Amino acid sequence: MDKRSLILKIAAVFEMIDGILAAIFGAIGLAASGLLAENPDALEGTPVTVPMIAGGSGFLVFMGILSVVIGILAWRASKDPAKAKSVLIAAGVMLAIQVVVQAINIVNGSVSVPGLTNVLFTACVVGAAYSLKEEAVRK
């Protein structure tokens, strides 16, 4: 196994773990928004609304599922470089979304270390997938 395949495999494992955790926390947030909808007085005096919690939690579930799918595709591509194109496309879309979200967070004065770590792992997947795709084209 060459270095690029190993990097892609390691990044795939981190993507899958991150995706599973994100989906779980998003589901917890969705459940919490449902409970808060039953008791609207719980949010009185805060700038947060139930749709904001539900929307953010739903987005987190979506990104978690996308991370798991990218991790699975990356794992498969680490064994067969011909499959790297699908990883490159999916991870590229995910990276673009993550960069936009982090830019919005930075503009709002909130820097998230886990969010920046997610960007780093997804960038590793994109880089390794691109490298494997180029290798597959040469062969």
C-alpha positions in Angstrom: 0.0 0.0 0.0 1.4 3.4 -1.0 1.4 6.5 1.1 -1.5 8.1 -0.7 -3.8 5.1 -0.1 -2.8 5.0 3.5 -3.5 8.7 4.0 -6.9 8.3 2.3 -7.7 5.2 4.4 -6.8 7.1 7.7 -8.8 10.2 6.6 -11.7 7.9 5.7 -11.8 6.4 9.2 -11.8 9.9 10.7 -14.6 11.0 8.3 -16.7 8.1 9.3 -16.2 8.6 13.0 -16.9 12.3 12.7 -20.0 11.6 10.6 -21.4 9.1 13.1 -20.9 11.5 16.0 -22.3 14.5 14.1 -25.4 12.5 13.1 -25.9 11.4 16.8 -25.5 14.9 18.1 -27.8 16.3 15.4 -30.4 13.7 16.3 -30.1 14.7 20.0 -30.6 18.4 18.9 -33.7 17.4 16.9 -35.1 15.6 19.9 -34.4 18.6 22.1 -36.1 21.0 19.6 -39.1 18.7 19.8 -39.1 18.9 23.6 -38.7 22.6 23.5 -41.6 23.0 21.1 -43.8 21.4 23.8 -42.6 24.0 26.3 -42.1 27.3 24.5 -41.5 29.1 27.8 -38.2 27.4 28.2 -36.6 29.7 25.5 -38.1 32.9 26.9 -35.5 35.6 27.1 -33.1 33.9 24.7 -32.4 34.9 21.1 -32.8 31.2 20.1 -36.0 29.8 18.5 -37.1 26.2 18.1 -36.8 26.4 14.3 -33.2 27.6 14.7 -32.4 24.6 16.8 -34.2 22.2 14.5 -32.6 23.7 11.4 -29.1 23.6 12.8 -29.6 20.0 14.1 -31.0 18.9 10.8 -28.1 20.4 9.0 -25.7 18.6 11.4 -27.5 15.2 10.7 -27.2 15.9 6.9 -23.5 16.7 7.2 -22.9 13.7 9.4 -24.5 11.3 6.9 -22.5 12.9 4.1 -19.3 12.4 6.1 -20.1 8.7 6.6 -20.8 8.3 2.8 -17.6 10.1 2.0 -15.7 7.9 4.5 -17.1 4.8 2.9 -16.3 6.0 -0.6 -12.8 7.0 0.4 -12.2 3.6 2.0 -13.2 1.9 -1.2 -11.1 4.3 -3.3 -8.0 3.6 -1.2 -8.2 0.0 -2.5 -9.1 0.9 -6.1 -7.8 4.3 -7.3 -10.3 4.1 -10.3 -13.0 4.9 -7.8 -11.3 8.1 -6.5 -13.3 10.4 -8.8 -16.6 10.0 -6.9 -14.7 10.6 -3.6 -13.2 13.7 -5.1 -16.6 15.1 -6.1 -18.4 14.3 -2.9 -15.5 15.5 -0.6 -15.1 18.6 -2.8 -18.8 19.5 -2.2 -18.5 18.8 1.5 -15.2 20.9 1.7 -16.9 23.8 0.0 -19.9 23.7 2.4 -17.5 23.5 5.4 -15.4 26.4 4.2 -18.5 28.6 3.8 -19.7 27.6 7.3 -16.4 28.3 8.9 -16.1 31.7 7.1 -19.5 32.7 8.4 -18.5 31.6 11.9 -15.2 33.6 11.7 -17.1 36.7 10.5 -19.5 36.3 13.4 -16.6 36.1 15.8 -16.9 32.4 16.6 -14.0 30.1 15.7 -14.7 26.4 16.1 -11.7 24.1 16.6 -13.7 21.0 15.8 -15.1 22.7 12.7 -11.6 23.6 11.5 -10.5 20.1 12.2 -13.3 18.8 10.0 -12.1 21.1 7.2 -8.6 19.7 7.6 -9.7 16.0 7.4 -12.0 16.7 4.4 -9.1 18.6 2.7 -6.9 15.5 3.3 -9.6 13.3 1.7 -9.8 15.7 -1.3 -6.0 15.8 -1.7 -5.5 12.1 -1.4 -8.4 11.3 -3.7 -7.0 13.8 -6.3 -3.6 12.2 -6.1 -5.1 8.7 -6.5 -7.2 9.9 -9.4 -4.2 11.3 -11.1 -2.4 8.0 -10.5 -5.3 6.0 -12.0 -5.3 8.3 -15.1 -1.6 7.7 -15.6 -2.1 3.9 -15.6 
